[in-house]
Protein backbone atom coordinates (compact mmCIF):
# COMPACT_ATOMS: atom_id res chain seq x y z
CA UNK A 1 0.00 0.00 0.00
CA UNK A 2 1.25 3.49 -0.91
CA UNK A 3 0.69 6.36 1.51
CA UNK A 4 -0.81 9.57 0.16
CA UNK A 5 0.42 13.06 1.00
CA UNK A 6 -2.78 13.58 3.04
CA UNK A 7 -2.04 10.43 5.05
CA UNK A 8 1.52 11.65 5.63
CA UNK A 9 0.27 14.95 7.06
CA UNK A 10 -2.18 13.03 9.23
CA UNK A 11 0.70 10.97 10.69
CA UNK A 12 2.62 14.18 11.46
CA UNK A 13 -0.31 15.62 13.39
CA UNK A 14 -0.95 12.30 15.14
CA UNK A 15 2.68 12.21 16.16
CA UNK A 16 2.49 15.76 17.52
CA UNK A 17 -0.58 14.91 19.59
CA UNK A 18 1.16 11.78 20.95
CA UNK A 19 4.30 13.67 22.02
CA UNK A 20 6.56 12.05 19.43
CA UNK A 21 10.02 13.65 19.17
CA UNK A 22 11.09 12.65 15.63
CA UNK A 23 9.61 11.27 12.40
CA UNK A 24 11.66 9.71 9.59
CA UNK A 25 10.59 9.59 5.95
CA UNK A 26 12.36 7.43 3.36
CA UNK A 27 11.30 6.35 -0.12
CA UNK A 28 10.00 2.80 -0.29
CA UNK A 29 9.92 2.40 3.51
CA UNK A 30 7.22 2.84 6.15
CA UNK A 31 7.23 6.01 8.19
CA UNK A 32 9.12 5.61 11.48
CA UNK A 33 8.79 7.73 14.56
CA UNK A 34 10.61 8.02 17.87
CA UNK A 35 8.52 8.23 21.03
CA UNK A 36 10.22 8.33 24.44
CA UNK A 37 13.40 7.30 22.66
CA UNK A 38 11.86 4.18 21.10
CA UNK A 39 11.84 3.89 17.29
CA UNK A 40 8.87 2.13 15.66
CA UNK A 41 7.29 1.79 12.21
CA UNK A 42 3.84 3.29 11.72
CA UNK A 43 2.17 0.50 9.82
CA UNK A 44 3.35 -1.28 6.69
CA UNK A 45 2.31 1.30 4.08
CA UNK A 46 5.23 2.95 2.32
CA UNK A 47 5.96 6.27 0.67
CA UNK A 48 6.79 6.39 -3.03
CA UNK A 49 9.05 8.88 -4.79
CA UNK A 50 6.20 10.95 -6.25
CA UNK A 51 4.53 11.45 -2.87
CA UNK A 52 7.76 12.47 -1.13
CA UNK A 53 8.71 14.87 -3.92
CA UNK A 54 5.21 16.40 -3.97
CA UNK A 55 5.34 16.87 -0.20
CA UNK A 56 8.82 18.36 -0.45
CA UNK A 57 7.70 20.80 -3.15
CA UNK A 58 4.64 21.86 -1.16
CA UNK A 59 6.51 22.77 2.04
CA UNK A 60 9.63 24.45 0.62
CA UNK A 61 10.25 27.84 -0.91
CA UNK A 62 12.15 28.38 -4.14
CA UNK A 63 15.16 29.51 -2.08
CA UNK A 64 15.08 26.34 0.04
CA UNK A 65 14.80 24.17 -3.07
CA UNK A 66 17.83 25.88 -4.61
CA UNK A 67 19.75 25.37 -1.35
CA UNK A 68 18.90 21.66 -1.45
CA UNK A 69 20.02 21.37 -5.09
CA UNK A 70 23.31 23.10 -4.24
CA UNK A 71 24.16 21.40 -0.94
CA UNK A 72 22.15 18.14 -1.16
CA UNK A 73 20.61 19.03 2.21
CA UNK A 74 18.47 21.76 3.71
CA UNK A 75 17.14 22.73 7.14
CA UNK A 76 14.01 24.77 7.82
CA UNK A 77 10.89 24.92 9.97
CA UNK A 78 7.34 24.36 8.80
CA UNK A 79 4.01 25.00 10.51
CA UNK A 80 0.97 22.82 9.84
CA UNK A 81 -2.34 23.06 11.73
CA UNK A 82 -0.64 25.09 14.49
CA UNK A 83 2.05 22.40 14.94
CA UNK A 84 5.66 23.33 14.27
CA UNK A 85 8.26 21.04 12.69
CA UNK A 86 11.99 21.34 12.04
CA UNK A 87 12.76 19.48 8.84
CA UNK A 88 16.13 18.23 7.64
CA UNK A 89 16.00 17.13 3.99
CA UNK A 90 18.88 15.05 2.68
CA UNK A 91 19.76 12.41 0.11
CA UNK A 92 19.80 8.68 0.79
CA UNK A 93 21.15 6.57 -2.09
CA UNK A 94 20.10 9.39 -4.39
CA UNK A 95 16.55 9.60 -3.06
CA UNK A 96 15.03 12.40 -0.96
CA UNK A 97 14.73 11.57 2.76
CA UNK A 98 13.59 13.63 5.72
CA UNK A 99 14.26 13.71 9.45
CA UNK A 100 11.56 15.76 11.17
CA UNK A 101 11.76 17.12 14.73
CA UNK A 102 8.36 17.79 16.34
CA UNK A 103 7.83 20.72 18.71
CA UNK A 104 5.07 21.09 21.30
CA UNK A 105 2.64 23.97 20.83
CA UNK A 106 3.62 25.46 24.17
CA UNK A 107 7.12 25.76 25.61
CA UNK A 108 7.45 23.50 28.68
CA UNK A 109 7.83 25.20 32.05
CA UNK A 110 11.24 24.72 33.66
CA UNK A 111 9.65 22.82 36.54
CA UNK A 112 8.46 20.19 34.04
CA UNK A 113 11.99 19.36 32.87
CA UNK A 114 13.30 17.44 35.87
CA UNK A 115 17.02 17.94 36.42
CA UNK A 116 17.18 20.27 33.40
CA UNK A 117 15.50 22.85 35.63
CA UNK A 118 18.89 23.20 37.39
CA UNK A 119 19.65 25.74 34.69
CA UNK A 120 17.50 28.16 36.69
CA UNK A 121 20.47 28.87 38.98
CA UNK A 122 22.13 30.68 36.06
CA UNK A 123 19.27 33.11 35.44
CA UNK A 124 20.51 35.95 37.66
CA UNK A 125 23.62 36.71 35.62
CA UNK A 126 23.70 39.84 33.49
CA UNK A 127 26.86 39.04 31.54
CA UNK A 128 29.19 36.16 30.81
CA UNK A 129 28.82 32.84 28.97
CA UNK A 130 26.58 29.87 29.76
CA UNK A 131 27.09 26.66 27.75
CA UNK A 132 24.31 24.08 27.36
CA UNK A 133 25.79 20.91 25.91
CA UNK A 134 24.87 17.39 24.92
CA UNK A 135 24.30 15.11 21.96
CA UNK A 136 21.73 15.71 19.25
CA UNK A 137 18.28 15.03 20.68
CA UNK A 138 19.35 15.53 24.30
CA UNK A 139 16.87 18.35 24.86
CA UNK A 140 19.27 21.31 24.75
CA UNK A 141 16.94 23.45 22.62
CA UNK A 142 13.96 22.78 24.87
CA UNK A 143 15.93 23.58 28.01
CA UNK A 144 17.11 26.91 26.60
CA UNK A 145 13.63 27.74 25.29
CA UNK A 146 12.15 27.06 28.74
CA UNK A 147 14.79 29.30 30.30
CA UNK A 148 14.02 32.14 27.89
CA UNK A 149 10.29 31.66 28.45
CA UNK A 150 10.94 32.04 32.19
CA UNK A 151 12.67 35.37 31.52
CA UNK A 152 9.65 36.34 29.43
CA UNK A 153 7.39 35.88 32.45
CA UNK A 154 9.55 37.74 34.98
CA UNK A 155 12.02 40.14 33.31
CA UNK A 156 12.02 43.10 30.96
CA UNK A 157 14.84 42.03 28.65
CA UNK A 158 15.72 42.35 24.99
CA UNK A 159 16.54 38.77 24.00
CA UNK A 160 18.19 38.22 20.63
CA UNK A 161 18.43 34.68 19.24
CA UNK A 162 20.66 33.49 16.38
CA UNK A 163 19.32 30.16 15.11
CA UNK A 164 19.58 27.74 12.19
CA UNK A 165 16.64 27.52 11.70
CA UNK A 166 14.39 29.38 14.17
CA UNK A 167 12.69 26.66 16.23
CA UNK A 168 10.55 27.69 19.21
CA UNK A 169 8.48 30.87 18.85
CA UNK A 170 7.96 32.94 21.99
CA UNK A 171 4.55 34.36 22.89
CA UNK A 172 3.97 37.97 23.87
CA UNK A 173 5.27 38.64 27.38
CA UNK A 174 7.50 41.01 29.28
CA UNK A 175 10.54 40.52 27.02
CA UNK A 176 11.26 41.79 23.53
CA UNK A 177 12.41 38.90 21.34
CA UNK A 178 14.45 39.42 18.18
CA UNK A 179 14.72 35.99 16.58
CA UNK A 180 17.08 35.77 13.61
CA UNK A 181 17.63 32.89 11.20
CA UNK A 182 20.92 32.05 9.52
CA UNK A 183 20.78 32.54 5.78
CA UNK A 184 17.74 34.79 5.96
CA UNK A 185 18.64 37.35 8.65
CA UNK A 186 22.40 36.86 9.09
CA UNK A 187 25.17 35.19 7.08
CA UNK A 188 27.14 33.33 9.74
CA UNK A 189 27.24 33.14 13.52
CA UNK A 190 30.40 35.20 13.96
CA UNK A 191 29.05 38.11 11.97
CA UNK A 192 25.64 37.63 13.56
CA UNK A 193 27.13 38.04 17.04
CA UNK A 194 29.07 41.13 16.03
CA UNK A 195 25.91 42.66 14.58
CA UNK A 196 23.88 41.61 17.62
CA UNK A 197 26.10 43.60 19.96
CA UNK A 198 25.03 46.76 18.10
CA UNK A 199 21.35 45.95 18.68
CA UNK A 200 21.49 46.46 22.45
CA UNK A 201 20.34 43.01 23.65
CA UNK A 202 20.45 41.92 27.28
CA UNK A 203 20.76 38.26 26.28
CA UNK A 204 22.18 36.68 23.13
CA UNK A 205 21.16 33.08 22.53
CA UNK A 206 23.26 31.11 20.03
CA UNK A 207 21.91 27.89 18.59
CA UNK A 208 25.40 26.42 18.30
CA UNK A 209 29.09 27.23 18.73
CA UNK A 210 30.72 25.62 15.70
CA UNK A 211 34.15 27.14 15.18
CA UNK A 212 36.85 29.31 16.70
CA UNK A 213 35.59 32.51 15.09
CA UNK A 214 32.14 32.03 16.61
CA UNK A 215 33.62 31.14 20.01
CA UNK A 216 35.81 34.24 19.98
CA UNK A 217 32.86 36.45 19.04
CA UNK A 218 30.78 34.88 21.83
CA UNK A 219 33.53 35.58 24.37
CA UNK A 220 33.81 39.18 23.15
CA UNK A 221 30.06 39.65 23.55
CA UNK A 222 30.17 38.12 27.04
CA UNK A 223 33.08 40.36 28.04
CA UNK A 224 31.31 43.46 26.76
CA UNK A 225 28.39 43.15 29.16
CA UNK A 226 26.03 40.74 27.40
CA UNK A 227 24.79 37.44 28.76
CA UNK A 228 25.49 34.83 26.08
CA UNK A 229 23.74 31.45 26.23
CA UNK A 230 24.95 28.91 23.66
CA UNK A 231 24.84 25.22 22.86
CA UNK A 232 27.64 22.85 21.92
CA UNK A 233 27.52 19.24 20.74
CA UNK A 234 29.88 17.92 23.40
CA UNK A 235 29.92 15.56 26.35
CA UNK A 236 30.60 16.56 29.96
CA UNK A 237 32.09 19.76 31.33
CA UNK A 238 35.69 18.63 30.83
CA UNK A 239 35.13 17.72 27.17
CA UNK A 240 33.25 20.98 26.61
CA UNK A 241 36.11 23.15 27.86
CA UNK A 242 38.66 21.09 25.91
CA UNK A 243 36.63 21.34 22.72
CA UNK A 244 35.97 25.06 23.17
CA UNK A 245 39.67 25.87 23.53
CA UNK A 246 40.71 23.46 20.74
CA UNK A 247 38.65 25.45 18.22
CA UNK A 248 41.15 28.30 18.51
CA UNK A 249 44.47 28.33 16.67
CA UNK A 250 47.28 27.04 18.87
CA UNK A 251 48.84 30.51 18.98
CA UNK A 252 45.65 31.92 20.50
CA UNK A 253 44.74 29.18 22.95
CA UNK A 254 46.44 30.82 25.94
CA UNK A 255 44.38 33.96 25.35
CA UNK A 256 41.27 31.85 24.80
CA UNK A 257 41.74 30.10 28.15
CA UNK A 258 42.14 33.45 29.89
CA UNK A 259 39.01 34.86 28.23
CA UNK A 260 36.95 31.75 28.96
CA UNK A 261 38.15 31.66 32.58
CA UNK A 262 36.96 35.26 33.03
CA UNK A 263 33.64 34.93 31.18
CA UNK A 264 32.34 31.42 31.87
CA UNK A 265 29.35 31.31 34.21
CA UNK A 266 28.54 27.64 33.92
CA UNK A 267 28.15 24.47 31.87
CA UNK A 268 25.05 22.28 31.83
CA UNK A 269 25.64 18.96 30.07
CA UNK A 270 22.48 16.96 29.70
CA UNK A 271 21.38 13.66 28.26
CA UNK A 272 18.04 11.86 28.19
CA UNK A 273 18.00 8.42 29.79
CA UNK A 274 15.35 5.71 29.81
CA UNK A 275 13.14 6.10 32.86
CA UNK A 276 10.51 3.90 34.45
CA UNK A 277 7.41 3.08 32.39
CA UNK A 278 9.14 4.07 29.13
CA UNK A 279 9.53 7.69 30.18
CA UNK A 280 12.56 9.84 29.42
CA UNK A 281 14.44 11.53 32.24
CA UNK A 282 16.97 14.35 31.95
CA UNK A 283 20.30 13.66 33.66
CA UNK A 284 22.32 16.85 33.94
CA UNK A 285 25.94 17.51 34.86
CA UNK A 286 26.39 21.03 36.22
CA UNK A 287 29.55 23.09 36.55
CA UNK A 288 29.17 26.48 38.23
CA UNK A 289 32.16 28.70 37.67
CA UNK A 290 34.09 30.04 40.66
CA UNK A 291 37.71 31.03 41.40
CA UNK A 292 38.86 27.40 41.42
CA UNK A 293 37.20 26.74 38.05
CA UNK A 294 38.72 29.89 36.57
CA UNK A 295 42.21 28.88 37.73
CA UNK A 296 41.79 25.37 36.32
CA UNK A 297 40.73 26.68 32.93
CA UNK A 298 43.47 29.30 32.86
CA UNK A 299 46.16 26.68 33.56
CA UNK A 300 44.65 24.04 31.27
CA UNK A 301 44.26 21.37 33.98
CA UNK A 302 40.72 20.54 32.89
CA UNK A 303 40.49 17.08 34.47
CA UNK A 304 40.39 18.80 37.88
CA UNK A 305 36.93 20.15 37.03
CA UNK A 306 35.49 16.76 38.01
CA UNK A 307 36.71 17.18 41.61
CA UNK A 308 35.24 20.69 41.76
CA UNK A 309 31.83 19.36 40.71
CA UNK A 310 32.01 16.48 43.17
CA UNK A 311 32.78 18.87 46.03
CA UNK A 312 30.37 21.59 44.92
CA UNK A 313 26.98 19.94 45.41
CA UNK A 314 25.92 22.58 47.94
CA UNK A 315 26.52 25.20 45.24
CA UNK A 316 24.32 23.44 42.70
CA UNK A 317 27.04 21.40 41.01
CA UNK A 318 27.04 17.69 40.19
CA UNK A 319 28.78 15.21 37.92
CA UNK A 320 26.82 13.00 35.53
CA UNK A 321 27.29 10.05 37.88
CA UNK A 322 25.84 12.11 40.74
CA UNK A 323 22.92 13.04 38.48
CA UNK A 324 22.20 9.39 37.66
CA UNK A 325 22.51 8.40 41.33
CA UNK A 326 19.93 11.04 42.22
CA UNK A 327 17.52 9.66 39.61
CA UNK A 328 18.00 6.15 41.00
CA UNK A 329 17.35 7.32 44.56
CA UNK A 330 14.13 8.95 43.38
CA UNK A 331 13.23 5.61 41.73
CA UNK A 332 12.86 7.33 38.36
CA UNK A 333 15.06 4.80 36.55
CA UNK A 334 14.29 1.10 35.89
CA UNK A 335 15.60 -1.31 38.48
CA UNK A 336 19.17 -2.39 37.80
CA UNK A 337 20.00 0.59 35.60
SULZIUR-V627794 format. One record per residue. N is the residue number from 0. PSI is psi as a letter, one per 30 degrees, with the letter a starting at -180 (999 if undefined). D_CENTER is the distance of its C-alpha to the mean C-alpha in Angstrom with 1 decimal. Layout:
N;PSI;D_CENTER
N;PSI;D_CENTER
This chain:
0;k;36.9
1;k;34.7
2;k;32.0
3;l;32.3
4;e;29.7
5;e;30.4
6;e;29.9
7;e;26.5
8;e;25.4
9;e;26.8
10;e;24.8
11;e;21.5
12;e;22.7
13;e;23.9
14;e;20.6
15;e;19.0
16;e;21.8
17;f;21.5
18;g;17.8
19;k;17.0
20;e;13.4
21;k;14.4
22;k;17.7
23;k;19.3
24;k;22.2
25;k;24.7
26;k;28.3
27;g;31.0
28;l;28.8
29;l;28.0
30;k;24.6
31;k;22.4
32;l;19.7
33;j;17.6
34;k;18.2
35;h;17.4
36;f;16.6
37;k;20.0
38;k;20.7
39;k;23.9
40;k;25.9
41;i;26.8
42;a;30.5
43;f;32.5
44;k;32.5
45;l;31.0
46;k;29.8
47;l;32.1
48;e;31.5
49;e;33.0
50;e;30.8
51;e;27.5
52;e;28.7
53;e;29.9
54;e;26.6
55;e;24.8
56;e;27.5
57;f;27.2
58;f;23.5
59;l;23.2
60;l;24.9
61;e;27.3
62;e;25.0
63;e;22.2
64;e;25.1
65;e;26.4
66;e;23.0
67;e;23.0
68;e;26.6
69;e;26.0
70;f;22.9
71;g;23.2
72;l;19.6
73;k;17.8
74;k;14.6
75;l;15.0
76;l;14.7
77;k;17.8
78;k;19.3
79;k;22.1
80;h;24.1
81;f;21.7
82;k;18.8
83;k;15.8
84;k;14.5
85;k;12.3
86;k;14.8
87;j;14.9
88;k;18.7
89;l;20.3
90;k;23.7
91;j;24.9
92;h;28.5
93;f;29.0
94;l;27.9
95;k;25.1
96;l;22.3
97;k;19.1
98;k;15.9
99;k;14.8
100;k;11.8
101;k;13.4
102;k;12.3
103;l;14.7
104;f;17.1
105;k;16.6
106;k;13.6
107;k;14.3
108;k;16.1
109;e;15.0
110;f;18.1
111;f;17.0
112;g;14.1
113;b;16.6
114;f;15.9
115;f;12.4
116;f;14.8
117;f;16.0
118;f;13.6
119;f;16.4
120;f;18.6
121;g;16.8
122;f;17.5
123;f;21.0
124;k;20.4
125;f;21.4
126;l;20.6
127;a;19.0
128;k;15.6
129;k;13.0
130;k;10.5
131;j;7.6
132;l;7.7
133;l;8.1
134;l;8.8
135;k;7.5
136;g;7.7
137;f;7.6
138;g;6.1
139;e;3.5
140;e;3.1
141;e;6.7
142;e;7.6
143;e;7.2
144;e;8.8
145;e;11.4
146;e;12.1
147;e;12.8
148;e;14.8
149;e;16.8
150;e;17.7
151;f;18.8
152;f;21.2
153;f;22.7
154;l;22.5
155;i;23.9
156;l;21.3
157;j;20.5
158;j;16.7
159;k;15.7
160;k;12.4
161;j;12.1
162;l;9.9
163;i;10.6
164;a;11.4
165;k;11.3
166;d;9.7
167;k;10.7
168;k;14.2
169;k;15.7
170;l;19.3
171;k;22.1
172;b;22.4
173;f;23.4
174;l;20.9
175;j;21.1
176;k;17.9
177;j;17.9
178;k;15.1
179;k;15.6
180;k;14.7
181;k;15.3
182;f;18.6
183;e;19.8
184;f;19.6
185;l;19.1
186;e;19.9
187;l;17.5
188;e;15.2
189;e;18.1
190;e;20.4
191;e;18.0
192;e;17.7
193;e;21.5
194;e;22.1
195;e;19.8
196;f;22.0
197;f;25.0
198;g;23.6
199;h;23.9
200;l;20.5
201;e;20.2
202;k;16.4
203;k;14.4
204;k;10.6
205;k;9.3
206;e;6.4
207;k;7.5
208;j;10.8
209;f;12.8
210;l;16.4
211;e;19.0
212;e;19.8
213;e;16.3
214;e;16.4
215;e;19.9
216;e;19.3
217;e;16.5
218;e;19.2
219;e;21.8
220;e;20.1
221;e;19.5
222;f;23.2
223;g;24.4
224;g;23.6
225;l;20.1
226;j;17.3
227;k;14.3
228;k;10.8
229;l;8.5
230;l;5.9
231;k;7.9
232;i;8.5
233;l;11.4
234;b;13.3
235;a;15.1
236;e;16.1
237;e;18.9
238;e;17.1
239;e;14.6
240;e;17.6
241;e;19.5
242;e;17.0
243;e;16.5
244;e;20.3
245;f;21.0
246;f;19.4
247;l;22.4
248;k;25.9
249;e;28.0
250;f;30.3
251;g;27.6
252;e;25.9
253;e;28.3
254;e;27.4
255;e;23.7
256;e;24.2
257;e;26.3
258;e;23.8
259;e;20.9
260;e;23.3
261;e;24.3
262;f;21.0
263;k;18.6
264;e;18.2
265;l;16.1
266;k;13.5
267;j;11.7
268;k;11.1
269;l;10.3
270;l;11.3
271;k;12.8
272;l;16.5
273;k;19.3
274;a;21.1
275;k;24.5
276;h;25.5
277;g;22.7
278;l;20.0
279;k;16.6
280;k;16.3
281;k;13.6
282;k;15.1
283;k;14.0
284;k;15.6
285;k;16.3
286;k;18.0
287;k;19.6
288;k;21.3
289;a;25.1
290;e;28.1
291;e;28.1
292;e;24.4
293;e;25.3
294;e;28.5
295;e;26.7
296;e;24.3
297;e;27.2
298;f;29.4
299;g;26.8
300;i;27.6
301;e;24.0
302;f;25.1
303;f;26.7
304;f;23.3
305;e;23.6
306;e;26.9
307;e;25.6
308;e;23.0
309;e;25.7
310;f;28.1
311;g;25.8
312;e;25.2
313;f;27.2
314;g;24.9
315;g;21.7
316;l;20.9
317;k;20.7
318;l;20.2
319;e;18.4
320;e;22.0
321;e;22.8
322;e;19.8
323;e;21.0
324;e;24.6
325;e;23.8
326;e;22.4
327;e;25.6
328;f;27.8
329;g;26.4
330;h;27.2
331;f;23.8
332;l;23.8
333;l;26.4
334;k;29.6
335;f;29.9
336;999;26.2
